[in-house]
């Protein structure tokens, strides 16, 4: 089965999803659609990808035209737009995926492959949750399923802007805390795994490379550090990095991804800073990096397979995606 996939919105996430689709043996990219006609969409056109216009530009097909030619549409448009587009996809009988900026209610299902693949099978739609929420479910969902997690509390240092638009504005020489407690990432993680006892706080920081999380968690019993490490190492999308080897900062991890030949230096895994992994008297302390531009890309590819039923086993889908994207388990 070759899945015909269209991507609506060719920005930070959309262009990465489009590229990832082309790397899958069981998928074909049938087109991309965007409201913009600048250098970003020109890249897709130069690569020979069919380009459609969300604004009815003369000489270009419409979003509806693109959706009709696909089995599934991945909507990567800005927050709030995908929720409006959902009516069109449903009218055309097309399966669709929205991103984490939309509310859970848009699809009634939230997706992280390790936690909710089975419940996404054959559904008409799902929402791939945000970058930070994805990391939370990967790390603490794994610990919960292993019977080690009681509760977790985290502080999220969030990048101010995506790198490509950092010249347009943003914060400088300050920190901007999110005043609501919990911040939205904790409740969002519970839309994927309701059993998680998670509370988050967040603050925007003046950098653009990614997010950094700091966590403490109460564990069940008295597991050792190695017990916790073994559970996380078994996750196919958690990778350990060591400050002792020079990877103690976001820029160094991104540079490592570039040296590995990752497109755009993308880090698809949670980069767990192993030096911080500490267990004392039943309490876990750790810190990790989240690449806000890349972490949801493999999840989106798995969501495509789940909705279409092309692969019914989560582990097999994740293995296919990981091989295609050169993701290596820790």
N, C-alpha and C positions, 0 to 999 in steps of 0.2 A: 504494500500500500504506500503510495507516494502522496503525502499531504500537501495540498496547495494552500500556501500561507501568504496572506497580504498583510502589510504593515501600514497603519495609519498614524502619521506623525513621524518625521524623520529627523528627530533631534537627538539629544544625548542618549536616550534609551533606544529609540526607534532604529537608529542606524546600526546600533550594536545587535539588536534583535535580528534585523535584516541580514547582517553579515553572518550571524550564528546560524540562521536558517539555511543559508547557502552551504554551510559546512556539514549539514546533516544528510546522511545517505537516504533517509526516508522522507525528505521534505524538499519542496521547490518553492522559491520566492516568485510569486506571480505579479507583484507590483508593490510600489510604495506611494503614499499620498501625503501631501503636506499643504499647508496654507502659504508657506513661504516659497519663493522662487530664487533664492540667493545661492551662494556657493555651496551650501550644504546639500540641497537637493540636486544641484548640478553634478555633484560627485556620483550620485546614484545614476543619473542620466548618462554620464560618461562611462559608467560600468555596464551599460546596456540593460539596466533594470527598467521595466515599464514604470513610468511616472504619471501619477494622476493628480488632479487638482481638487483641493477641498473647497475652492472658491469658484469653481466653474470657469477657470481660465480657458480662453479660446484655444482650440486645437488640442486640448488635453481631456482625457476621460475624467469622469467624476468619481467621487468616493463610492457612489452606488454602483457604477460600472465596475470598479475594482472589486468590491465586495461580491458581486455576482459571479465573478470569475474565480473565486477562492472557496475553499472548504471552511476556512477559519480566518478571522481578522484579529490581529494583535493591535489593539488601540493604545498608542503611546503618546496621545495628545495631552496638552496641559490639563491640570486639575479642573474638573467640572465639565470639560468638553466631551470626554468619553461617555459620561453618564447620559448626555444628550444623544450621542451617536448610537447608544444601545438600542433605542427604539427602531432605528433603521436596520440594524443587524437582525433584530428579532423579526421585523417585517419580512425580511428577505430569507429568513430561515437559516442564517449563518451563525455558526458558533463564534464566540468572541472572547477575548481576554482583555481586561483592563489592568491598569497599573495601580500601585499603592496610594496614589493621590486621591483616588476615588473612595467613596464610602463602601463598607462591606455590603450594604443593602442593594447596591447597583446590581450585583450578581447573586447575592445570598450565599456566596462561598468564597473563602480566602485560601490561598495556595502557598504552601512551601512543600517541596516534593517529599522530604523525609517524613512529614507529618500528615499531609492531607491528600496525597496522590489517590488513594483508593476511593475516597469520597468524591473526587473530581471526575472519576471515570464516566464517560458518556454524558456528562452534564452539558447544557447548552452554553454555559459561560462560567468564568471564574475571575477572581481578582488576585494577581500576583502582588503580594504585600510589599511594602516599602523596603528600602535597603536595610535600615536599622532593624525593622521588625523581622526581616529574613534572618539576620544574624542572631537575633535573640532566640528565635524558634530553633535554628540549627544547633546552637550551643546548649541552651537550657532545656529544649525539647529532648535532646539526646540524653542529658543527665536525668531528666524525669523518667523517660522510658526505661532507663537502666535502674530505676528505683533509688537514685541517689539524691534527688533534689527535693527539698522541703519548700524553700522560698528563695527568691533572689531580689536584690535591690541594686539598681545601677544608675550611674551618672553618665550621660552621653555628651561628648564634646562634638558638636556638629559643625561641619564646614559651612562657611557663610554663603558661598555661591559655587556653581559649577565652574571649572577652570576656563571654559571657552568664553564665558560672559563676565569674567572678573573685572574687565575694563569698564563695565557699565555701571558699577556702583557696588554697594556692600558696606560691611562694617570694617573699621580700621581703628586700631589702638583702643579697643574696648572689648568687652564680653557682654553678650545679651542673653540673660537667662530666660527660659520659658517659665512663666510664673505659675502655670497650672501644674499641680501635682495630683496624680501622676501625669507626666507628659503623655502624649497620645500613643507612643510606641508600645507601652505595656499593655493597655487595653486592646490595642491592635493585634498583638501577639496572641491574645486570648481568643480572637476570632478564628485563629488557626488551631490552637491547642487550648481549649477552655480550662484544662486542668492546671495550667501554669499559674503559679502564684508569683507574679512579677509586678514590681513597681519601678518606674523610671522617672528620672529628672533629666532635663536637657539644657544645654547652653550653647549658643552660637559663638564660634571663635573665628578670628580673622585669618583664615587660611582656606584653601580650595582643594587640597589634595584628597581629603576623605574625612571620615569620622573616627573618633577614638572612644571606646567604651571602657569604663571602670566599674567592676562589679564585686559585690560580696554576696555570698549565698550560704544559707544554712543547709547542711546536708543531713541525710538520714543516716543515723549511726555514726560511726567513726571511720569513714573510708580514708585511705591513704592518698597522698598526692598521686602516686602511680595508678591507683584505682581510677581517679578522675581523669588523668591523662590518657589512660587506655580507652576510656569511653569516648573521649573527644577525638582520639586518633582513629577510632573506628568510623567516625563520620567521614563520608567521602568528600565533604566540602568544608572541612576545617583543616587549616595548615598551620603548623608551628613555625614561628620565626624566632631567632635568638638575637637579643641585643648584644650578647657577647661576641657575635660574629659580625657586628656592624649593622644589624637590622633593627635598631632600636628607635627609629623615627619613621614617620610616614613617607617622607621623600626617599629614604633608602629602600623601603619595601617597593615603592613604585619603580625605582630605578632597577631593582632586581627583576621585576616583571618585564621591563623593557629588555634587559639583558637575556632573559629567557625567550625572547621573541614573541611575547604576548602582544596581540594587536592593541595599539594605543596604550600599552603598559597596563592592561586591564588585570585586576586582581579579582577573580571570581569567588575565591574562598574567603572565609573568615580567617584573618591572619592573627592567630593567637600568639601573644608575646609570651613565649614559654618561660622566660626569666621571671615573670610576675606570677606564674601559677603557683599558688601557695595554699596549703591546707593545714589549718591549726584548730584543734579541738572541735572538729565537725563543721568548721566554717571555711568556705572557699573564697579566695581573692584572686582576681585575674584582670587582665586588660587585653583588648584586642582592637585591630584596625578593621574598618569597613570601607570598601571602595564603593562609594555611592553611585558611580557610573556603571559598575559592572556586576555587582553581586547578584542582581536579579535576572541576569541574562540566562544562565543555565536553568533557573527555575521556570522561566517563561518557555523555554524549549520543552521541558518536561510537561508543563501544563498543556502544551499543544498536543502531545501524545496522549495525555490522560483524557482530554475532552473528546478527541476523535476516536479513542479506544484503540489506537494504533499499537500501543504497548500497554498491556494490562498490569505488568509488574513494575512497581516503582524502582526497585533496585536495578532492573535491567534497563529501564529508560535512563536513569541517572548514569549508569555505566556508559551507555551510548553517547550521551551528551558530554560526559567528562572526557571520553576518548577524542571526540570531535574537537573539543575546545582545549585539549592538552592540560586538563585538570588532573593533577597527581595527588592522590590521597596522602595524608600526613604519615 
